[in-house]
Amino acid sequence: MFAPLRLFGVVYGRAGERARMMAVSALAVIAPLALERLGVGGESYGFVPEGVPIVPRTLSREPVRTSAALLGSCLGFMTFPALLLGRLRDDLASAERRIALQAWQLRQLLELRARRRAGAARR
């Protein structure tokens, strides 16, 4: 659970803050991995022909709790971005509809004004 290759989602903050948050998040992932590769501390992952086991350095892993935690993490990493990006897409579509309606209304006003001017010029 506390291995250096955990995922970080950076979807919070303003544009300037997001860049700093991404840098800090990247450092939080890269620094432990670099220290691990330099031999500081033990390895978090084992690389064996059968697969890539996670080495229990910081806590013991009970199969049921570990499976539940991995399932929760997986569902969270699928659900939260989908909800956030879905809302962003809905907000964008709503803004596009408002802009299209405003453009149509402006065209109607300009056409009406042009017709009035044309009618006044004929008189």
C-alpha positions as CSV (number, residue, x, y, z in Angstrom):
1,M,0.0,0.0,0.0
2,F,2.8,2.4,0.7
3,A,5.0,1.6,-2.3
4,P,6.7,4.4,-4.3
5,L,4.7,3.7,-7.4
6,R,1.3,4.7,-6.0
7,L,-0.9,6.9,-8.1
8,F,-1.7,10.5,-7.4
9,G,-4.6,12.4,-9.0
10,V,-4.1,16.1,-9.4
11,V,-7.4,17.6,-10.4
12,Y,-7.7,20.3,-7.7
13,G,-6.6,23.9,-7.7
14,R,-6.1,26.8,-10.1
15,A,-3.9,26.6,-13.2
16,G,-0.8,27.9,-11.4
17,E,-1.4,25.7,-8.4
18,R,-1.9,22.6,-10.5
19,A,1.6,22.8,-12.0
20,R,3.1,23.0,-8.5
21,M,0.9,20.2,-7.2
22,M,1.9,18.0,-10.1
23,A,5.6,18.7,-9.4
24,V,5.2,17.8,-5.7
25,S,3.2,14.7,-6.6
26,A,5.8,13.6,-9.1
27,L,8.5,14.2,-6.5
28,A,6.5,12.2,-3.9
29,V,6.6,9.2,-6.4
30,I,10.1,9.7,-7.8
31,A,12.0,10.3,-4.6
32,P,11.2,7.0,-2.8
33,L,11.8,5.1,-6.0
34,A,15.1,6.7,-6.5
35,L,16.1,6.1,-2.9
36,E,15.1,2.5,-3.3
37,R,17.2,2.1,-6.5
38,L,20.2,3.7,-4.7
39,G,19.9,1.0,-2.0
40,V,18.5,3.2,0.8
41,G,15.9,1.0,2.5
42,G,14.5,-2.2,1.1
43,E,12.7,-2.8,-2.1
44,S,8.9,-2.4,-2.3
45,Y,8.5,-4.8,-5.2
46,G,10.0,-8.2,-6.0
47,F,10.6,-9.1,-9.6
48,V,10.3,-12.9,-10.0
49,P,9.3,-15.0,-13.0
50,E,5.9,-15.6,-11.5
51,G,5.0,-11.9,-11.3
52,V,5.7,-8.8,-9.3
53,P,4.9,-9.2,-5.7
54,I,4.5,-6.3,-3.3
55,V,7.0,-6.7,-0.4
56,P,5.3,-6.1,3.0
57,R,7.8,-3.6,4.4
58,T,5.5,-1.3,6.5
59,L,2.6,-3.5,7.4
60,S,1.4,-7.1,7.2
61,R,-1.2,-7.8,4.6
62,E,-4.2,-9.9,5.3
63,P,-5.6,-11.3,2.1
64,V,-9.2,-10.1,2.6
65,R,-8.3,-6.6,3.7
66,T,-5.6,-6.2,1.0
67,S,-8.1,-7.4,-1.7
68,A,-10.7,-5.0,-0.3
69,A,-8.2,-2.1,-0.3
70,L,-7.0,-2.8,-3.8
71,L,-10.6,-3.1,-5.0
72,G,-11.5,0.2,-3.4
73,S,-8.5,1.9,-4.8
74,C,-9.2,0.6,-8.3
75,L,-12.9,1.6,-8.1
76,G,-11.9,5.0,-6.8
77,F,-9.4,5.6,-9.6
78,M,-12.0,4.7,-12.1
79,T,-15.0,6.5,-10.5
80,F,-13.6,9.9,-9.3
81,P,-12.0,10.9,-12.6
82,A,-15.1,9.8,-14.5
83,L,-17.3,11.9,-12.3
84,L,-15.0,14.9,-12.4
85,L,-14.5,14.8,-16.1
86,G,-18.1,14.0,-16.7
87,R,-19.1,17.1,-14.8
88,L,-16.5,19.2,-16.7
89,R,-17.9,17.9,-20.0
90,D,-21.5,18.7,-18.9
91,D,-20.5,22.2,-17.8
92,L,-18.7,22.7,-21.2
93,A,-21.7,21.6,-23.1
94,S,-24.0,23.9,-21.1
95,A,-21.7,26.8,-21.8
96,E,-21.6,26.0,-25.5
97,R,-25.4,25.9,-25.6
98,R,-25.6,29.3,-23.8
99,I,-23.1,30.8,-26.3
100,A,-25.0,29.4,-29.2
101,L,-28.3,30.8,-27.9
102,Q,-26.7,34.3,-27.2
103,A,-25.2,34.3,-30.8
104,W,-28.6,33.4,-32.2
105,Q,-30.3,36.2,-30.2
106,L,-27.7,38.7,-31.3
107,R,-28.2,37.8,-34.9
108,Q,-32.0,38.2,-34.5
109,L,-31.5,41.7,-33.0
110,L,-29.0,42.7,-35.7
111,E,-31.3,41.5,-38.5
112,L,-34.3,43.3,-36.9
113,R,-32.2,46.5,-36.6
114,A,-31.0,46.1,-40.2
115,R,-34.6,45.6,-41.5
116,R,-35.7,48.7,-39.5
117,R,-32.9,50.8,-41.0
118,A,-33.7,49.5,-44.5
119,G,-37.4,50.4,-44.0
120,A,-36.5,53.9,-42.7
121,A,-34.2,54.5,-45.7
122,R,-36.9,53.7,-48.2
123,R,-39.2,56.3,-46.8
